[in-house]
Amino acid sequence: MEPHILDWAMRLQSLAHNGLMFADNPFDVERYRTVQKIAHEMLAAAADVDVGQIAALFSTEQGYMTPKVDVRGVVFRDDALLLVRERADHDRWTLPGGWADVGDTPSQSVEREVFEESGYRVRAVKVLAVYDRRKHGHEPLSPFHIYKIFFRCELLGGGAAESVETSGVAFFRQDEIPSDLSLGRVTPSQIARIFEHYRHPEWPTDFD
């Protein structure tokens, strides 16, 4: 699906979902359900799956629909950046991280994710970037609206350890970054920007 069409379908789904939360008039409820069905049909057609699968995907969404939050840990040792291999994405490399958990602060989420995926204990010290996933060339496209928060983290201890989620843990200098990145999680341009932030610690946070 073209990115702008996916964006329209996502917006329709979100508007319908949030509208159904507040609608009392039965005619409005029916209109929002119709809009939601159209959005699901658009997404199903793009993914070449049954519309029921799309409906099931969104059926677990509760409350007012907002963007999901993905946190990524940026950990340097000397001039090398920590990456992990994601089993869920054909053992491609990425920054350690994942979805922020309810009950955790953003920094707690990224510290936990880095430890679980790499074996290293870290402390979040600075937000380097808050990116809208749609605007940064991530593949594949997602039916959800996602904000990605990149935290610079101080290395405290621990050691490289694979996990149920990761099949490799290593530090890479910029000219050693693997070409097989998990593009749904991090892009080459984001990696390059992270190294620029490393060389310019006085830079402010990037956003959007």
C-alpha positions as CSV (number, residue, x, y, z in Angstrom):
1,M,0.0,0.0,0.0
2,E,1.2,3.5,-0.8
3,P,2.2,5.3,2.4
4,H,-0.4,8.1,2.0
5,I,-3.2,5.5,1.5
6,L,-2.1,3.6,4.6
7,D,-2.1,6.9,6.5
8,W,-5.7,7.6,5.4
9,A,-6.8,4.1,6.4
10,M,-5.1,4.5,9.8
11,R,-6.8,7.9,10.4
12,L,-10.2,6.5,9.4
13,Q,-9.7,3.5,11.8
14,S,-8.6,5.9,14.7
15,L,-11.5,8.3,14.1
16,A,-14.0,5.5,14.0
17,H,-12.6,3.9,17.1
18,N,-12.6,7.1,19.1
19,G,-16.0,8.1,17.8
20,L,-17.5,4.9,18.9
21,M,-16.3,5.6,22.4
22,F,-18.4,8.8,22.7
23,A,-21.3,8.2,20.4
24,D,-24.7,7.9,22.0
25,N,-27.0,8.4,19.0
26,P,-27.6,5.0,17.3
27,F,-27.3,6.6,13.9
28,D,-23.8,8.0,14.8
29,V,-22.8,4.6,16.1
30,E,-23.8,3.0,12.8
31,R,-21.9,5.6,10.8
32,Y,-18.7,5.1,12.8
33,R,-19.0,1.4,12.4
34,T,-19.3,1.8,8.7
35,V,-16.3,4.0,8.6
36,Q,-14.4,1.5,10.6
37,K,-15.4,-1.3,8.3
38,I,-14.2,0.7,5.3
39,A,-10.8,1.3,7.0
40,H,-10.5,-2.4,7.8
41,E,-11.3,-3.3,4.2
42,M,-8.6,-0.9,2.9
43,L,-6.0,-2.5,5.2
44,A,-7.1,-6.0,4.4
45,A,-6.9,-5.4,0.6
46,A,-3.4,-3.9,1.0
47,A,-2.1,-6.8,3.1
48,D,-4.0,-9.4,1.0
49,V,-5.6,-10.9,4.1
50,D,-9.1,-11.6,5.3
51,V,-10.8,-8.5,6.7
52,G,-11.6,-10.5,9.8
53,Q,-7.9,-10.6,10.6
54,I,-7.6,-6.9,10.5
55,A,-10.7,-6.5,12.7
56,A,-9.2,-8.9,15.2
57,L,-5.9,-6.9,15.1
58,F,-7.7,-3.8,16.3
59,S,-10.2,-5.5,18.6
60,T,-7.8,-5.5,21.5
61,E,-7.5,-1.7,21.4
62,Q,-9.2,-0.3,24.5
63,G,-9.9,3.4,25.4
64,Y,-9.0,6.4,23.3
65,M,-6.7,5.3,20.4
66,T,-3.3,7.0,20.6
67,P,0.1,6.3,19.0
68,K,2.1,3.4,20.3
69,V,5.5,4.0,21.9
70,D,8.7,2.2,20.8
71,V,11.8,2.8,22.9
72,R,15.4,2.2,21.6
73,G,18.6,2.2,23.6
74,V,21.7,4.0,22.2
75,V,24.7,2.5,24.0
76,F,28.3,3.3,23.1
77,R,31.5,1.7,24.2
78,D,34.4,3.8,23.1
79,D,33.4,4.7,19.5
80,A,31.3,1.6,18.9
81,L,27.5,1.3,19.0
82,L,25.6,-1.7,20.6
83,L,23.4,-3.7,18.3
84,V,21.5,-6.9,18.7
85,R,20.1,-9.5,16.3
86,E,16.3,-9.8,16.4
87,R,15.1,-13.4,16.1
88,A,11.6,-12.1,15.1
89,D,13.1,-10.4,12.1
90,H,15.2,-13.1,10.4
91,D,18.2,-12.3,12.7
92,R,18.6,-8.8,11.4
93,W,20.5,-6.2,13.5
94,T,18.9,-3.3,15.4
95,L,19.3,-1.1,18.5
96,P,18.0,-3.0,21.5
97,G,14.5,-1.9,22.5
98,G,10.8,-2.6,22.1
99,W,7.3,-1.5,23.2
100,A,7.1,0.7,26.3
101,D,5.3,-1.2,29.0
102,V,2.3,0.2,31.0
103,G,3.5,1.0,34.5
104,D,7.1,1.8,33.4
105,T,8.4,5.3,32.7
106,P,10.0,5.6,29.2
107,S,13.5,5.4,30.7
108,Q,12.7,2.3,32.8
109,S,11.3,0.7,29.7
110,V,14.5,1.3,27.6
111,E,16.8,0.2,30.5
112,R,14.9,-3.0,30.9
113,E,14.8,-3.7,27.1
114,V,18.5,-3.2,26.7
115,F,19.2,-5.6,29.6
116,E,16.8,-8.2,28.4
117,E,18.0,-8.2,24.8
118,S,21.7,-7.7,25.3
119,G,22.7,-8.5,28.8
120,Y,24.1,-5.1,29.5
121,R,22.9,-2.9,32.4
122,V,22.5,0.8,31.4
123,R,21.1,4.1,32.7
124,A,19.2,6.4,30.3
125,V,20.8,9.8,30.3
126,K,19.3,11.8,27.4
127,V,16.6,11.6,24.8
128,L,18.3,11.9,21.4
129,A,15.2,11.8,19.2
130,V,11.5,11.3,19.1
131,Y,10.5,10.2,15.7
132,D,7.2,9.5,13.9
133,R,7.8,6.1,12.4
134,R,5.8,7.0,9.3
135,K,8.3,9.8,8.3
136,H,11.5,7.9,8.4
137,G,11.4,5.1,5.7
138,H,10.8,2.2,8.0
139,E,9.8,-1.1,6.3
140,P,7.4,-2.8,6.3
141,L,4.7,-0.2,6.9
142,S,2.6,-0.6,10.0
143,P,-1.1,-0.3,10.5
144,F,-0.5,1.4,13.8
145,H,0.8,4.9,14.4
146,I,4.1,4.7,16.3
147,Y,6.4,7.1,18.0
148,K,10.0,6.0,18.4
149,I,12.0,7.4,21.3
150,F,15.8,7.0,21.1
151,F,17.6,7.2,24.5
152,R,21.3,7.7,24.9
153,C,22.3,5.2,27.7
154,E,25.3,5.1,29.9
155,L,26.9,1.6,30.1
156,L,27.0,0.4,33.8
157,G,28.0,-3.2,33.6
158,G,26.9,-6.7,32.6
159,G,28.1,-8.6,29.6
160,A,26.9,-9.7,26.2
161,A,24.2,-12.3,26.5
162,E,21.7,-13.6,23.9
163,S,18.1,-14.0,24.8
164,V,14.8,-15.5,23.6
165,E,14.5,-12.4,21.5
166,T,18.0,-12.0,20.2
167,S,20.6,-14.2,18.6
168,G,23.6,-11.9,18.7
169,V,25.0,-9.0,20.6
170,A,27.9,-6.9,19.5
171,F,29.4,-3.4,19.3
172,F,30.1,-1.8,15.9
173,R,32.1,1.2,14.8
174,Q,30.3,3.3,12.2
175,D,32.2,1.8,9.3
176,E,31.4,-1.7,10.6
177,I,27.6,-1.3,10.8
178,P,25.9,-4.4,9.3
179,S,24.0,-3.9,6.1
180,D,21.2,-6.3,7.2
181,L,19.4,-3.9,9.6
182,S,15.9,-4.6,10.8
183,L,14.4,-1.7,9.0
184,G,11.1,-1.9,10.9
185,R,13.1,-1.0,14.0
186,V,16.0,1.3,12.8
187,T,17.2,2.7,9.5
188,P,20.7,3.5,8.2
189,S,19.9,7.2,8.3
190,Q,18.9,7.0,12.0
191,I,22.2,5.1,12.8
192,A,24.2,7.8,11.0
193,R,22.3,10.5,13.0
194,I,23.1,8.6,16.3
195,F,26.8,8.7,15.5
196,E,26.5,12.4,14.8
197,H,24.9,12.9,18.2
198,Y,27.7,10.9,19.8
199,R,30.2,13.3,18.2
200,H,28.1,16.3,19.2
201,P,26.8,15.7,22.7
202,E,25.7,19.3,23.0
203,W,23.1,18.9,20.3
204,P,19.4,19.2,21.3
205,T,16.9,16.4,20.9
206,D,15.6,15.7,17.3
207,F,11.9,15.3,16.9
208,D,9.3,14.4,14.2
